[in-house]
Amino acid sequence: MFERYTEDARQAIIHAQEEARALRSGEIGTGHLLLGVLRVIPVLAPVSADDVRARIGGGDADPDRPLPFTDGAKRVLELASQEPHRLGHTQVAPGHLLLALAADPEAAGLSGLDPARLRDEALRHLIHPPERFDLERALREGGAVAVWLGDRELPIGDLGHPRVDARLLLAMLAKDGPSAALLRQRGLDEAAVRAALGGP
């Protein structure tokens, strides 16, 4: 079941088992999976492992007997195994587990966060920022210049500028007659936009 898991994702499952045993829960639930993930990836969201443990509560199960997954945990693991395919990845990483946990109402409740905040945290681990544009290398190697909009590469083609961001788009709009008129209708002055952006 865990063949496609990265080493960190496998460690998260092992930690989830350890958490379930320590809490004498008798089963590995979504809260234990959340605790396992929290032990292998740093999260910026304010999720306290101690608070999650308190919400799960302690049990009285025999810590030495085998621990099955709850139905909720099985659903999370199934969803986590589908996320890499959906995102174009090849393996299940801890971020995919966190993404699946964000979709689970019980896990989101145990985290104490809004599900959207958990999802954002998962995506932060799964989407890597682009490399900084190296103009010298691009000039040496030739070919099309990569064009970025925010943090995404887009097939816009070579616009003669290494990066496309909101400022450049505004400058492009400001140079175009109809677009400049639209900017003025919205309270933006064409000359002021160009001046602020250092354009001609």
C-alpha positions in Angstrom: 0.0 0.0 0.0 2.9 2.4 0.7 5.2 1.5 -2.2 4.8 4.9 -3.8 5.3 6.8 -0.6 8.4 8.9 -0.2 10.6 8.1 2.8 9.2 11.1 4.7 5.7 10.0 4.0 6.4 6.5 5.3 7.9 8.1 8.4 4.7 10.1 8.8 2.7 6.8 8.9 5.2 5.2 11.4 4.9 8.3 13.6 1.1 8.1 13.3 1.3 4.6 14.6 3.5 5.7 17.5 1.1 8.5 18.4 -1.9 6.1 18.4 0.1 3.7 20.7 1.2 6.5 23.0 -2.4 7.7 23.3 -3.6 4.1 23.7 -6.2 4.7 21.0 -6.6 1.2 19.7 -6.8 2.5 16.1 -4.9 4.8 13.8 -7.3 7.7 13.0 -7.1 10.9 11.0 -5.8 12.8 14.0 -2.9 10.4 14.4 -2.1 10.8 10.7 -2.1 14.5 11.2 0.3 14.2 14.1 2.5 12.0 12.0 2.6 14.5 9.2 3.4 17.3 11.7 6.4 15.4 12.9 8.0 15.2 9.4 7.3 18.6 7.8 7.5 22.1 9.3 4.2 23.9 9.0 3.7 27.6 9.1 0.1 27.3 10.1 -0.5 27.5 13.9 -1.2 23.8 14.5 0.0 22.6 17.9 0.6 18.8 18.2 -0.2 19.0 21.9 -3.6 20.6 21.1 -4.3 17.9 18.5 -3.4 15.2 21.1 -5.7 16.8 23.6 -8.6 16.9 21.1 -8.0 13.2 20.3 -7.9 12.3 24.0 -6.4 9.2 25.6 -7.8 5.8 25.5 -7.4 2.5 27.3 -6.5 0.1 24.5 -3.7 -2.4 24.8 -0.7 -0.7 23.3 0.8 -4.0 22.2 -2.0 -5.2 20.0 -2.0 -4.4 16.2 -3.5 -1.1 15.3 -5.9 -1.0 12.3 -6.7 2.2 10.4 -10.1 3.7 11.1 -12.4 4.1 8.1 -11.7 7.8 8.1 -8.0 7.2 8.0 -8.4 4.7 5.2 -10.3 7.3 3.2 -7.5 9.9 3.8 -4.9 7.4 2.7 -6.9 6.6 -0.5 -7.3 10.2 -1.3 -3.6 10.9 -0.6 -2.7 8.1 -3.1 -4.8 9.9 -5.8 -3.4 13.4 -5.2 0.0 12.8 -6.9 -1.6 11.8 -10.1 -3.9 14.8 -10.0 -1.0 17.1 -9.5 1.4 15.5 -11.9 3.6 14.0 -9.3 5.0 10.4 -9.1 5.1 9.7 -5.4 3.0 10.3 -2.3 4.8 12.9 -0.1 3.8 14.3 3.3 2.2 17.3 1.5 -0.2 14.9 -0.3 -1.1 13.4 3.1 -1.8 16.9 4.5 -3.8 17.8 1.4 -6.0 14.7 1.9 -6.3 15.5 5.7 -7.5 19.0 4.8 -10.4 17.4 2.9 -11.4 15.4 5.9 -13.8 17.2 8.3 -12.6 15.2 11.3 -8.9 15.9 10.7 -9.6 19.6 10.0 -11.5 19.8 13.2 -8.7 18.2 15.2 -6.2 20.6 13.7 -8.2 23.5 14.9 -7.8 25.2 11.5 -10.1 26.1 8.7 -9.7 23.4 6.0 -8.7 26.0 3.5 -5.7 27.0 5.7 -4.6 23.3 6.0 -4.9 23.0 2.2 -2.8 26.1 1.6 -0.2 24.7 3.9 -0.1 21.4 2.0 0.2 23.2 -1.3 3.0 25.3 0.0 5.0 22.0 0.5 3.9 20.6 -2.9 4.5 23.6 -5.2 8.0 24.6 -5.5 8.9 28.3 -6.3 10.5 28.9 -9.6 14.2 29.4 -9.9 15.3 33.0 -10.2 15.8 34.1 -13.8 19.4 34.2 -14.8 19.7 36.7 -17.6 23.4 36.0 -18.3 22.7 32.3 -18.7 19.7 32.9 -20.9 21.9 35.2 -23.2 24.7 32.6 -23.3 22.4 29.7 -24.1 20.0 31.6 -26.4 16.5 30.3 -27.1 13.2 31.5 -25.8 13.2 33.4 -22.5 11.0 31.8 -19.9 8.1 34.1 -19.0 6.6 34.0 -15.5 3.4 35.4 -14.2 3.6 35.5 -10.4 5.1 32.1 -9.6 3.8 30.2 -12.6 5.5 29.7 -15.9 3.1 30.5 -18.8 3.4 29.7 -22.5 3.2 33.4 -23.4 6.4 33.3 -25.5 9.3 35.7 -25.5 8.0 39.2 -24.7 11.5 40.6 -24.6 11.4 40.8 -20.8 12.6 38.0 -18.5 9.6 38.2 -16.1 6.1 39.3 -16.5 4.6 40.6 -13.3 1.7 42.9 -12.4 3.9 46.0 -12.9 5.0 45.0 -16.4 1.4 44.2 -17.3 0.3 47.6 -16.1 3.1 49.2 -18.1 2.0 47.3 -21.2 -1.6 48.4 -20.7 -0.5 52.0 -20.1 1.2 52.1 -23.5 -1.8 50.8 -25.4 -4.4 53.5 -26.4 -7.7 51.7 -25.5 -6.2 50.1 -22.4 -4.7 53.4 -21.3 -8.2 54.9 -21.6 -9.6 52.0 -19.5 -6.9 52.6 -16.9 -7.8 56.3 -16.8 -11.5 55.4 -16.4 -10.5 53.4 -13.3 -8.6 56.3 -11.9 -5.1 55.4 -13.1 -3.0 57.9 -15.1 -1.0 56.4 -18.0 2.0 58.7 -17.5 2.0 58.1 -13.7 2.0 54.3 -14.2 4.9 54.5 -16.7 6.8 56.9 -14.4 6.3 54.7 -11.3 7.5 51.7 -13.2 10.5 53.4 -14.7 9.2 53.1 -18.2 9.6 55.5 -21.2 
